[in-house]
Amino acid sequence: MSRPGRILITGAAGFIGSTLADRLLAEGREVTGLDSFDPFYPEAQKLRNLAGALGHPAFRLERGDIRDARAVERVFSAARPEAVVHLAALAGVRPSLERPAEYADVNVTGTSVVLAAAVRHAGPRVVFASSSSVYGEREAGPFRESDPVERPVSPYAATKRAGELVAHTFHHAHGLSVTCARIFTAYGPRQRPDLAIRKFAERMQRGETIPVYGDGSSMRDFTFVDDLVEGLVRAIDRDRGFAILNFGGGRQVALLDVVKLLEAELGVTARIEWKPVQTGDVSRTWADTTAAREALGYAPRVPLEEGIHRFARWLRETEREGAAGAVS
């Protein structure tokens, strides 16, 4: 199997999942999306993410929880996937501090259920969405896949590292092909409303303050969603046995510099509300993408300035559509 034609995406209604679904459908592949429509943010936004896919004859949407082994089994039986992109998870560092047991249940138990179903169904290739948060607090970078990752600083990060370990056991015991994609601060059109760039942009447009934790010097490696999706597609199409790969932009940017880009793009001045550093946050993320480049030809192409422009254009279009809908 070189280029899988039938793909199952868990978490398909989300920011990354829906963008990936559109890309795969445009390539002529069959896509089954599984999503629980967790109320972390409104279902209407998730359905809007899937508007294009839902109108495509090669797309099927299934509602279900990845912890429900019977539901997952039914989806696998119907979809007969040749590859699985496992994106479904409870997301967010700060909420995980308040709900650690639930995060462990969904992100670790749910991942085990998905991997077990994959083994029962002829072992499709699996791409597991891990996170840069597994690297914990670091004084320097860039972060490499060979770096130690024994000290996560949030329950969310711990569940993602646990997911990698579970994935390795399925590879070792059953020969399942799994690529663990350590994703660095994805952003772009359809971004979740709780994530910094979208939250800042919407609050700035409403004339509200934006919360900045610490002194604003924290550094992030922002990854435009189209670059990330390109990497995920390449991971789908190559059997690496078991691999852990960074998917980032490869560039550190200070949070206050992102605020300045948003100010210039939106034509408004940000009003900052300074807040203390949050438990679970890290001071920097920064991906060394050498391994992904060598293994997959991964090469992020969208610089942050262009990515912010594309995001802002999408946000304006979304707001116009919402206003038109309210009037009609």
Secondary structure, DSSP 8 states (H G I E B T S, - for coil): --S-SEEEEETTTSHHHHHHHHHHHHTT-EEEEEE---TTS-HHHHHHHTHHHHTSTTEEEEE--TT-HHHHHHHHHHH--SEEEE------HHHHHH-HHHHHIIIIIHHHHHHHHHHHTT--EEEEEEEGGGG-S-SS--B-TTS-----SSHHHHHHHHHHHHHHHHHHHH---EEEEEE--EESTT--TTSHHHHHHHHHHTT-EEEEETTS--EE--EEHHHHHHHHHHHHTS--SEEEEEES-S--EEHHHHHHHHHHHHT---EEEEE---TT--SB--B--HHHHHHH-------HHHHHHHHHHHHHHHHHHHHHHHH-
